[in-house]
Amino acid sequence: MIRDLPRTLYVIAPTLMECVLTARDFGLTEGQMQHFRNVTSAFQLRGTTPGTPFIARTSTIWSAGPHADELAVALRAMQAQGRLRIAQESELSNYRMFDDIPFREARR
């Protein structure tokens, strides 16, 4: 039996620690983080499939860093193009279902 696997969720923040804090702010646990793609630079957004869901804190509270401004600009541009969209609460519940279950095992 194959469960309905959610799309990879992007967690966008300028540092890995801020990605973890962002995920926690949205009620997601470390066990579910294996289903996320932590994006900490604009370069990591290349090849994004249109309609990819993401979560992020507002860029005004991001730490100042060399990639923070570039990441904020790329995030806004990719939203305008439709390549990224804000994840809905109903979608986040799909990720909570897979707590501590790797996607490859969920296919069994």
N, C-alpha and C positions, 0 to 999 in steps of 0.2 A: 504494500500500500504506500502510495506517495502522498505525503501531506502537502498542503499548499504552502510552498516555500516563499517567504517574502523576498522582495528585491533587496539587494545590498543597500544598507542605509549609510549615507555619508554623515559623519560627525565632523563638522568643520570648525576649526579653531587654530590659532597660530602656533600652539605648542601641544604636545601630546598630553601633558597634564591638564590643560584646559579642555581637551577633547573628553577626558575622563570626567571632569567636573560637569561638562555640558551634558553628557550621557546621564549622569546622576540627577542633574536638574530635571531631566525629562522622565525620571523614574525607571531608568534602565540599569541593570546590574552588570557587574564584571563578567558574570557567566554568559550574558547575552552579547558581550562586546566582541566575541569572535565573529559575529554576524555583521559587524560594522566595518566601514573603511574610514579610518581616521585620516583626515586631510589637513595638513599643516602648511601647505604652500600652494600657490596658484598652479605650479607645474603639475602637481598631482591630480588636477582636474582634467587633464587632457584625456581624450577618449571617453568622456562621460556620455552614457546613453541618454537620449532625450527622455525627460520625465523622471529622472532619478530622484528619489526622496532624500532630503537632508534635514538635519537639525543643527542649529547653531545658536549661540548666545548673540546678543546684539554686538556688533563690531565695536561699538563705543566703549565696551568694558574689556575688550581684548588687551592683553599685555602689549606694550610697545615692543616691536621687534622688526627685524629687517624684512620679514615676509608679511607682516600683518596688513599693511596698506595694500600691497599687491593682491593678497588673498581677498580682502574686502571688495576691491574693484572687480576681480575675476568672479566672485560670488554674485555680485549684482548683475554683471554682464551675462552670466550663464542663466540666471533667473529670467532675465529679459528675453533670452533666446529660447527659453523653454527646456533647456537641458537639465536644469535643476528645479525642483519644486519643494516647497516646505512640506514635510511629512505631517500627515493628519494624525490626530489622537487615535483614531480607529486603526491606522496602520501600525502605530507603536505597540498596540496590544498584540499584533501578530508576532513581533519580536519577543515580547514577554512570554509567549507560548513556548518558544524554543530555548528557554533558560537552560543552560548547561547541556544542550543537545547539539552536537555538531551537525551542520547541514547534511553531510554525507551519511550520517546515521539516521537522520530524519527521513531519508528516502526508503528505509526498510519497512 
